[in-house]
Amino acid sequence: LISLAGIVISSIVLMSGDGETNPCTSCSYMSCIAFPPWNGQNNKWWYCDDCARATATGTMENGIFSSLNVTCPNGMHEVLKVEESWPQDELGLEGLLPMLCREHCLW
């Protein structure tokens, strides 16, 4: 009987969301685990963050990217100096955005 009440109450709380916001902010820690846990931070099969939504604007000097203004999913902006080892094309830098977000936007 107690289990049934717990299921009903938790269902009501979780269903009260509007599809955009989460009524249980700590539930994401229980419902998602970056996998596989033994791989390094940049080698997971999937992540439980919003870093796929990060965007950036690049600044070019002498035909190469010199800095990126990264817009984090939480709205913060981080200006990063483009390192020599990074790709110098838009598509390559776009592929780095989730990793850059995890390094500079999340703490």
DSSP file (Angstrom, degrees, kcal/mol; ACC not computed):
  #  RESIDUE AA STRUCTURE BP1 BP2  ACC     N-H-->O    O-->H-N    N-H-->O    O-->H-N    TCO  KAPPA ALPHA  PHI   PSI    X-CA   Y-CA   Z-CA
    1    1 A L     >        0   0    0      0, 0.0     4,-2.1     0, 0.0     5,-0.1   0.000 360.0 360.0 360.0 -42.0    0.0    0.0    0.0
    2    2 A I  H  >  +     0   0    0      2,-0.2     4,-2.3     1,-0.2     5,-0.2   0.894 360.0  51.8 -66.4 -39.3    2.9    2.4    0.8
    3    3 A S  H  > S+     0   0    0      2,-0.2     4,-2.3     1,-0.2    -1,-0.2   0.917 108.9  50.2 -62.6 -42.9    4.6    1.5   -2.4
    4    4 A L  H  > S+     0   0    0      1,-0.2     4,-2.4     2,-0.2    -1,-0.2   0.910 110.4  49.6 -61.9 -42.8    1.5    2.2   -4.4
    5    5 A A  H  X S+     0   0    0     -4,-2.1     4,-2.7     1,-0.2     5,-0.2   0.904 110.5  51.1 -63.4 -41.1    1.1    5.6   -2.7
    6    6 A G  H  X S+     0   0    0     -4,-2.3     4,-2.5     2,-0.2     5,-0.2   0.897 110.6  48.3 -62.4 -41.4    4.7    6.4   -3.5
    7    7 A I  H  X S+     0   0    0     -4,-2.3     4,-2.2     2,-0.2    -2,-0.2   0.916 113.2  47.4 -65.4 -43.7    4.3    5.5   -7.1
    8    8 A V  H  X S+     0   0    0     -4,-2.4     4,-2.2     2,-0.2    -2,-0.2   0.932 114.3  46.1 -64.2 -46.8    1.1    7.6   -7.4
    9    9 A I  H  X S+     0   0    0     -4,-2.7     4,-2.3     1,-0.2    -2,-0.2   0.928 114.0  47.4 -64.7 -45.3    2.6   10.6   -5.7
   10   10 A S  H  X S+     0   0    0     -4,-2.5     4,-2.5    -5,-0.2    -1,-0.2   0.878 111.2  52.3 -66.1 -35.1    5.8   10.5   -7.7
   11   11 A S  H  X S+     0   0    0     -4,-2.2     4,-2.4    -5,-0.2    -1,-0.2   0.910 109.3  49.5 -64.5 -41.8    3.8   10.1  -11.0
   12   12 A I  H  X S+     0   0    0     -4,-2.2     4,-0.8     2,-0.2    -2,-0.2   0.924 112.6  47.3 -63.0 -44.7    1.7   13.2  -10.1
   13   13 A V  H >< S+     0   0    0     -4,-2.3     3,-0.7     1,-0.2    -2,-0.2   0.933 115.5  44.4 -62.8 -46.4    4.8   15.2   -9.4
   14   14 A L  H >< S+     0   0    0     -4,-2.5     3,-0.9     1,-0.2    -1,-0.2   0.838 112.5  51.4 -70.0 -32.8    6.6   14.1  -12.6
   15   15 A M  H 3< S+     0   0    0     -4,-2.4    -1,-0.2     1,-0.2    -2,-0.2   0.590  92.0  77.3 -79.7  -9.9    3.6   14.6  -14.8
   16   16 A S  T << S+     0   0    0     -4,-0.8    -1,-0.2    -3,-0.7    -2,-0.2   0.530  73.0 107.5 -78.3  -3.4    3.0   18.1  -13.5
   17   17 A G  S <  S-     0   0    0     -3,-0.9     5,-0.1    -4,-0.1    -3,-0.0  -0.295  71.1-135.6 -70.8 159.5    5.8   19.4  -15.7
   18   18 A D        -     0   0    0      3,-0.3    -1,-0.1    -2,-0.0     4,-0.1   0.320  46.5-104.4 -98.2   6.9    5.1   21.4  -18.8
   19   19 A G  S    S+     0   0    0      2,-0.6     3,-0.1     1,-0.1    -2,-0.1   0.177 114.7  62.4  90.7 -17.8    7.5   19.6  -21.1
   20   20 A E  S    S+     0   0    0      1,-0.1     2,-0.3     0, 0.0    -1,-0.1   0.770 102.1  42.1-104.7 -41.3   10.1   22.4  -20.9
   21   21 A T  S    S-     0   0    0      2,-0.0    -2,-0.6     0, 0.0    -3,-0.3  -0.709  77.6-125.9-108.7 160.8   11.0   22.6  -17.3
   22   22 A N        -     0   0    0     -2,-0.3     3,-0.2     1,-0.1    -8,-0.1  -0.922   6.1-158.2-109.6 119.7   11.6   19.8  -14.8
   23   23 A P  S    S+     0   0    0      0, 0.0     2,-0.5     0, 0.0    -1,-0.1   0.684  91.3  51.2 -69.4 -15.1    9.6   19.7  -11.6
   24   24 A C    >   -     0   0    0      1,-0.1     3,-1.3   -10,-0.1     4,-0.4  -0.845  67.6-177.5-123.2  92.4   12.3   17.5  -10.0
   25   25 A T  T 3  S+     0   0    0     -2,-0.5     3,-0.5     1,-0.3     4,-0.2   0.793  83.8  47.7 -64.9 -29.2   15.7   19.2  -10.5
   26   26 A S  T >> S+     0   0    0      1,-0.2     3,-0.9     2,-0.1     4,-0.5   0.526  89.3  85.1 -89.5  -3.9   17.6   16.4   -8.9
   27   27 A C  H X> S+     0   0    0     -3,-1.3     4,-1.9     1,-0.2     3,-1.0   0.795  76.4  68.6 -67.3 -26.9   15.9   13.7  -10.8
   28   28 A S  H 3> S+     0   0    0     -3,-0.5     4,-1.4    -4,-0.4    -1,-0.2   0.823  93.5  58.6 -62.7 -28.6   18.2   14.0  -13.7
   29   29 A Y  H <4 S+     0   0    0     -3,-0.9    -1,-0.3     1,-0.2    -2,-0.2   0.790 112.5  39.7 -69.5 -25.6   21.0   12.6  -11.5
   30   30 A M  H << S+     0   0    0     -3,-1.0    -2,-0.2    -4,-0.5    -1,-0.2   0.733 118.3  46.3 -91.3 -24.9   18.9    9.5  -11.0
   31   31 A S  H  < S+     0   0    0     -4,-1.9     2,-0.4     1,-0.2    -2,-0.2   0.577 111.8  44.1 -99.1  -9.9   17.6    9.1  -14.6
   32   32 A C     <  +     0   0    0     -4,-1.4     2,-0.4    -5,-0.2    -1,-0.2  -0.992  51.6 177.5-141.5 132.2   20.8    9.7  -16.6
   33   33 A I        -     0   0    0     -2,-0.4    13,-0.1    -3,-0.1    -4,-0.0  -0.992  37.6-117.1-130.0 123.1   24.3    8.4  -16.3
   34   34 A A        -     0   0    0     -2,-0.4    13,-0.2     3,-0.1    -2,-0.0  -0.379  52.5-103.9 -57.2 134.6   26.9    9.3  -18.9
   35   35 A F  B    S+A   46   0A   0     11,-1.0    10,-3.6     1,-0.2    11,-1.2  -0.920  91.6  21.6-128.3 145.7   27.9    6.0  -20.5
   36   36 A P    >   -     0   0    0      0, 0.0     3,-1.6     0, 0.0    -1,-0.2   0.609  69.7-160.6 -77.8 141.6   30.1    4.2  -20.3
   37   37 A P  T 3  S+     0   0    0      0, 0.0    -2,-0.1     0, 0.0    -3,-0.1   0.716  86.5  60.1 -63.6 -21.3   31.3    5.4  -17.0
   38   38 A W  T 3  S+     0   0    0      2,-0.0     2,-0.1     0, 0.0    -3,-0.1   0.627  87.6  91.0 -84.6 -12.5   34.8    4.0  -17.4
   39   39 A N  S <  S-     0   0    0     -3,-1.6     5,-0.1     1,-0.1     6,-0.0  -0.433  89.1 -93.0 -77.9 158.7   35.6    6.0  -20.5
   40   40 A G    >   -     0   0    0      3,-0.1     3,-2.0    -2,-0.1    -1,-0.1  -0.148  43.2 -95.8 -64.6 165.7   37.2    9.4  -20.3
   41   41 A Q  T 3  S+     0   0    0      1,-0.3     3,-0.5     2,-0.1    -1,-0.1   0.802 124.8  43.3 -56.5 -33.6   35.1   12.6  -20.2
   42   42 A N  T 3  S+     0   0    0      1,-0.2    -1,-0.3    60,-0.0    57,-0.1   0.286 107.1  61.9 -98.3  11.3   35.4   13.2  -23.9
   43   43 A N    <   +     0   0    0     -3,-2.0    -1,-0.2    -7,-0.1    -2,-0.1   0.056  69.4 128.4-124.0  25.2   34.8    9.6  -25.0
   44   44 A K        -     0   0    0     -3,-0.5     3,-0.1     1,-0.1   -10,-0.0  -0.413  59.6-135.0 -77.3 157.9   31.3    8.9  -23.7
   45   45 A W  S    S+     0   0    0    -10,-3.6     2,-0.3     1,-0.3    -1,-0.1   0.811  89.9   0.4 -79.3 -33.0   28.6    7.4  -26.0
   46   46 A W  B     -A   35   0A   0    -11,-1.2   -11,-1.0   -13,-0.1    -1,-0.3  -0.983  68.3-144.9-151.5 160.2   26.1   10.0  -24.5
   47   47 A Y        -     0   0    0     -2,-0.3   -14,-0.1   -13,-0.2     0, 0.0  -0.851  14.4-140.0-125.4 158.8   26.1   12.8  -22.0
   48   48 A C  S    S+     0   0    0     -2,-0.3     2,-0.2   -16,-0.1   -16,-0.1  -0.065  74.8  87.4-108.8  30.3   23.5   14.1  -19.5
   49   49 A D  S    S-     0   0    0     57,-0.0     3,-0.3     1,-0.0    -2,-0.1  -0.651  81.9-116.6-120.0 179.0   24.2   17.7  -20.1
   50   50 A D  S >  S+     0   0    0     -2,-0.2     3,-2.3     1,-0.2     4,-0.2   0.133  74.3 118.0-101.0  18.7   22.9   20.4  -22.5
   51   51 A C  G >   +     0   0    0      1,-0.3     3,-1.3     2,-0.2    -1,-0.2   0.672  61.4  72.1 -66.1 -15.8   26.3   21.0  -24.1
   52   52 A A  G 3  S+     0   0    0     -3,-0.3    -1,-0.3     1,-0.2    -2,-0.1   0.707  94.9  56.9 -67.3 -17.3   25.0   19.9  -27.5
   53   53 A R  G <  S+     0   0    0     -3,-2.3    -1,-0.2    45,-0.1    -2,-0.2   0.419  80.0 119.2 -92.7   0.6   23.1   23.2  -27.5
   54   54 A A    <   -     0   0    0     -3,-1.3     2,-0.3    -4,-0.2    18,-0.2  -0.377  44.1-168.0 -66.4 144.6   26.2   25.4  -27.0
   55   55 A T  E     -B   71   0B   0     16,-1.7    16,-3.4    42,-0.1     2,-0.3  -0.845   3.5-166.0-127.7 166.6   26.9   27.9  -29.8
   56   56 A A  E     -B   70   0B   0     -2,-0.3     2,-0.4    14,-0.3    14,-0.2  -0.996  16.4-147.9-153.2 153.8   29.9   30.0  -30.7
   57   57 A T  E     -B   69   0B   0     12,-1.4    12,-2.9    -2,-0.3     2,-0.3  -0.995  24.9-145.0-121.3 129.5   31.0   32.9  -32.8
   58   58 A G  E     -B   68   0B   0     -2,-0.4     2,-0.5    10,-0.2    10,-0.2  -0.687   3.0-147.9 -98.7 149.1   34.5   32.9  -34.1
   59   59 A T  E     -B   67   0B   0      8,-2.6     7,-3.5    -2,-0.3     8,-1.3  -0.960  17.5-153.3-111.9 128.6   36.9   35.8  -34.6
   60   60 A M  E     -B   65   0B   0     -2,-0.5     2,-0.4     5,-0.3     5,-0.2  -0.819  13.5-176.5-106.6 142.5   39.3   35.5  -37.5
   61   61 A E  E >  S-B   64   0B   0      3,-2.9     3,-1.5    -2,-0.4    -2,-0.0  -0.989  76.8  -9.7-134.1 125.8   42.7   37.2  -37.9
   62   62 A N  T 3  S-     0   0    0     -2,-0.4     3,-0.1     1,-0.3    -1,-0.1   0.840 130.9 -53.1  55.6  36.8   44.8   36.8  -41.0
   63   63 A G  T 3  S+     0   0    0      1,-0.2     2,-0.3     0, 0.0    -1,-0.3   0.490 120.7  92.9  82.7   3.4   42.4   34.1  -42.3
   64   64 A I  E <  S-B   61   0B   0     -3,-1.5    -3,-2.9    25,-0.0     2,-0.3  -0.939  82.7-100.9-127.4 153.6   42.5   31.9  -39.2
   65   65 A F  E     +B   60   0B   0     -2,-0.3    -5,-0.3    -5,-0.2     3,-0.1  -0.531  36.5 173.7 -71.1 131.4   40.3   31.7  -36.2
   66   66 A S  E     +     0   0B   0     -7,-3.5    16,-2.0     1,-0.4     2,-0.3   0.696  62.3   7.8-109.7 -29.0   41.9   33.4  -33.2
   67   67 A S  E     -BC  59  81B   0     -8,-1.3    -8,-2.6    14,-0.3     2,-0.4  -0.991  56.0-145.8-152.0 158.0   39.1   33.3  -30.6
   68   68 A L  E     -BC  58  80B   0     12,-2.8    12,-3.1    -2,-0.3     2,-0.9  -0.993   8.0-151.2-125.5 131.8   35.7   31.8  -30.0
   69   69 A N  E     -BC  57  79B   0    -12,-2.9   -12,-1.4    -2,-0.4     2,-0.4  -0.870  26.0-160.1 -99.0  98.8   32.9   33.4  -28.0
   70   70 A V  E     -BC  56  78B   0      8,-3.1     8,-2.5    -2,-0.9     2,-0.7  -0.675   9.5-151.5 -87.9 127.6   31.1   30.4  -26.7
   71   71 A T  E     -BC  55  77B   0    -16,-3.4   -16,-1.7    -2,-0.4     6,-0.2  -0.887  19.1-145.7 -98.0 112.1   27.5   30.8  -25.5
   72   72 A C    >   -     0   0    0      4,-3.0     3,-2.2    -2,-0.7   -21,-0.1  -0.315  24.5-108.3 -73.7 158.2   26.9   28.2  -22.8
   73   73 A P  T 3  S+     0   0    0      0, 0.0    -1,-0.1     0, 0.0   -22,-0.0   0.774 120.3  57.5 -58.2 -26.2   23.4   26.5  -22.5
   74   74 A N  T 3  S-     0   0    0      2,-0.1     3,-0.1    31,-0.1    -2,-0.0   0.411 123.3-104.2 -86.5   3.7   22.9   28.5  -19.3
   75   75 A G  S <  S+     0   0    0     -3,-2.2     2,-0.0     1,-0.3    -1,-0.0   0.275  78.4 131.9  95.3 -10.8   23.3   31.8  -21.2
   76   76 A M        -     0   0    0     -5,-0.1    -4,-3.0    29,-0.1     2,-0.4  -0.362  48.6-137.1 -71.4 155.8   26.8   32.6  -19.9
   77   77 A H  E     -C   71   0B   0     -6,-0.2     2,-0.4    -3,-0.1    -6,-0.2  -0.948  16.4-171.9-117.2 137.2   29.5   33.6  -22.4
   78   78 A E  E     -C   70   0B   0     -8,-2.5    -8,-3.1    -2,-0.4     2,-0.6  -0.996  12.8-150.1-126.7 126.1   33.1   32.3  -22.4
   79   79 A V  E     -C   69   0B   0     -2,-0.4     2,-0.4   -10,-0.2   -10,-0.2  -0.871  21.5-172.3 -97.3 121.1   35.7   33.8  -24.7
   80   80 A L  E     -C   68   0B   0    -12,-3.1   -12,-2.8    -2,-0.6     2,-0.4  -0.916  24.2-125.8-118.3 138.7   38.3   31.2  -25.6
   81   81 A K  E     -C   67   0B   0     -2,-0.4     2,-0.4   -14,-0.2   -14,-0.3  -0.684  34.2-118.0 -78.5 130.2   41.6   31.6  -27.4
   82   82 A V        -     0   0    0    -16,-2.0     2,-0.2    -2,-0.4    -1,-0.1  -0.567  29.5-138.0 -73.1 125.2   41.7   29.1  -30.3
   83   83 A E    >   -     0   0    0     -2,-0.4     3,-1.5     1,-0.1    -1,-0.1  -0.501  15.9-118.1 -84.0 153.9   44.6   26.7  -29.8
   84   84 A E  T 3  S+     0   0    0      1,-0.3    -1,-0.1    -2,-0.2    -2,-0.0   0.804 112.7  58.9 -60.9 -30.4   46.9   25.7  -32.7
   85   85 A S  T 3  S+     0   0    0      2,-0.0    -1,-0.3     3,-0.0     3,-0.1   0.615  88.4  94.2 -77.4 -11.2   45.9   22.0  -32.3
   86   86 A W  S <  S-     0   0    0     -3,-1.5     7,-0.1     1,-0.1     6,-0.0  -0.449  89.7 -94.5 -78.9 153.9   42.2   22.8  -32.9
   87   87 A P        -     0   0    0      0, 0.0    -1,-0.1     0, 0.0    -4,-0.1  -0.303  25.3-145.6 -61.9 153.0   40.7   22.6  -36.4
   88   88 A Q  S    S+     0   0    0     -3,-0.1     2,-0.3   -24,-0.1   -23,-0.2   0.160  70.6  84.9-108.9  17.3   40.7   25.8  -38.4
   89   89 A D  S  > S-     0   0    0      1,-0.1     4,-2.4   -25,-0.1     5,-0.2  -0.844  84.0-117.0-115.9 158.5   37.4   25.2  -40.2
   90   90 A E  H  > S+     0   0    0     -2,-0.3     4,-2.6     1,-0.2     5,-0.2   0.909 113.2  50.7 -59.1 -45.1   33.9   26.0  -39.0
   91   91 A L  H  > S+     0   0    0      1,-0.2     4,-1.7     2,-0.2    -1,-0.2   0.900 111.3  47.9 -62.8 -41.6   32.7   22.3  -39.1
   92   92 A G  H  > S+     0   0    0      2,-0.2     4,-0.9     1,-0.2    -1,-0.2   0.913 113.6  46.6 -65.9 -42.7   35.8   21.2  -37.1
   93   93 A L  H >X S+     0   0    0     -4,-2.4     4,-0.9     1,-0.2     3,-0.5   0.874 108.7  56.2 -67.0 -36.0   35.3   23.9  -34.4
   94   94 A E  H >< S+     0   0    0     -4,-2.6     3,-0.6     1,-0.2    -1,-0.2   0.876 103.5  54.9 -61.8 -36.8   31.6   23.1  -34.3
   95   95 A G  H 3< S+     0   0    0     -4,-1.7     4,-0.4     1,-0.2    -1,-0.2   0.767 106.0  52.7 -66.7 -25.4   32.5   19.5  -33.4
   96   96 A L  H <X S+     0   0    0     -4,-0.9     4,-2.6    -3,-0.5     3,-0.4   0.665  85.1  89.6 -81.6 -17.4   34.6   20.8  -30.5
   97   97 A L  H <X S+     0   0    0     -4,-0.9     4,-2.9    -3,-0.6     5,-0.2   0.874  83.5  50.5 -54.0 -47.4   31.8   22.9  -29.0
   98   98 A P  H  > S+     0   0    0      0, 0.0     4,-2.2     0, 0.0    -1,-0.2   0.916 113.9  46.1 -58.7 -40.3   30.3   20.1  -26.7
   99   99 A M  H  > S+     0   0    0     -3,-0.4     4,-1.7    -4,-0.4    -2,-0.2   0.923 113.3  48.9 -66.3 -43.3   33.8   19.3  -25.3
  100  100 A L  H  X S+     0   0    0     -4,-2.6     4,-2.4     1,-0.2     5,-0.4   0.885 109.9  53.1 -62.9 -38.0   34.6   23.0  -24.8
  101  101 A C  H  X>S+     0   0    0     -4,-2.9     4,-3.0    -5,-0.3     5,-1.2   0.930 108.2  49.2 -60.9 -46.4   31.2   23.5  -23.1
  102  102 A R  H  <5S+     0   0    0     -4,-2.2    -1,-0.2     1,-0.2    -2,-0.2   0.826 116.0  44.0 -65.3 -30.3   32.0   20.7  -20.7
  103  103 A E  H  <5S+     0   0    0     -4,-1.7    -1,-0.2    -5,-0.1    -2,-0.2   0.831 130.7  19.1 -81.3 -33.0   35.4   22.2  -19.9
  104  104 A H  H  <5S+     0   0    0     -4,-2.4    -3,-0.2    -5,-0.2    -2,-0.2   0.635 125.1  43.4-117.1 -18.4   34.4   25.8  -19.6
  105  105 A C  T  <5S+     0   0    0     -4,-3.0     2,-0.4    -5,-0.4    -3,-0.2   0.758 100.6  65.9-102.1 -28.4   30.6   26.1  -19.0
  106  106 A L      <       0   0    0     -5,-1.2    -1,-0.1     1,-0.1   -57,-0.0  -0.804 360.0 360.0-101.4 134.0   29.9   23.3  -16.4
  107  107 A W              0   0    0     -2,-0.4    -1,-0.1    -3,-0.0    -5,-0.0   0.294 360.0 360.0-155.0 360.0   31.3   23.4  -12.8
